[in-house]
């Protein structure tokens, strides 16, 4: 199985992701590759992990069959650019974004959707 080897927790299976979502009120998962559109998002998540203790942050490799749980989600229909980032609140998708996001965009979503 391909691993991203990010500093943040990496989810490897759909079952592991479902468990994380069910056990945590707020979850942000960045599904991508080790490329120029994704690495800045992983870096922001790593930075936010210390101050946003109410959110569980994770990455997931886009090119694995297990990532179909995110790639094929209705909220991601029509997404073109990596990464696909999913925000979960109380076990449900609260928001989804595609492509690179900056700190201000991510914190705005966290403040609005995962409070």
N, C-alpha and C positions, 0 to 999 in steps of 0.2 A: 504494500500500500504506500502511495506517495505521501510524504509528510512535508508540510510547509516549513517546519522548524522555526516558527515565530516564538517570541518570548512569551506571548500570551498563551493561555491554555488552548491546545488544539483538539478539536472534536474529530474523531476518526470514523464514527459510524452514525447512521441515522438513529439507532437505538440510544446511543450515548447522548445525542442532541435532544431527543425526546425526553430522556431522563432529566437532563439539565433544565429543560424548559419546565418540566412538571415540578421540579424541586426548588426552583428559584422564581421569585415574583417578577424580576426584571432581568432580561437576557439580551445581549447584543452579540450577534454572530456575523463575522465577515467571511464570506465564502469567496475565495479568490486563488490567485497564484502568487509567486514571488516575482512580481513585476512592478513597473513604475506607477501603475494606477492603484495597486493594492498596498504596497509597502507603506506609503504615507498613512493609510487608514490603520494598519496594524500598529504603527508607531504612536498614533493618537490614542488608540485603545490602550496601549501599554501605559501611556502617560496618565490617562483618565482612571485606570484601574485602582490606583492608590487613593484618589480623592472620591471616587464614586463607589463606595463600598456596598451600596444598595443594588448595584448592577453586576451581573456575572458576564464577563467578557470572554469571547472565544473566537478562534479562527477555524476554518474548515477548508480543505483542499477542494477546489472547484472541479478538478478533472478525475474525480473518483465516482464510481457508481453510487456510493453512499450519499454524495452531495445532491443527488436527485431530489431529496427532501426539500432542498432550497431551490435548486434550479427549476424544478417543475411546479413550484408553489404558484397558485393563481396570482398572488401579489407580485410575482416576478415576470408575469407574462408580458412580453414586449421589451424586456430589458435587453440592452445590447452590450453595454460596457461592464467590464469587471472593475471592482468586485461587486457581488450581490450582497447587500448588507440587510440583515433582518433584525428587527427589534421586537421582542416578545414581552407581553405584559400579562401576568396571571395565566400563562399557558396558551395565549392567543397571539397571533400576529398583530402588533400595534402599528407597525410602519415598515416599509421596505424601500431601499434606495439602490440605485445602480451607479456605477462609475465612482471616480475619486470624490472624496468628501474632505473638506477642511475641518479644523477644530471647531470653528464657529457653527458650521452646519451640523456637525455631530452633536455638539452640546445643546444646540437648539432642539434637536429631535429628542434627546434624552430628557431635557427639561419639560418638553411638551407631552411626551408619550409615556415616559417611564418615571412618573412621580408617585 
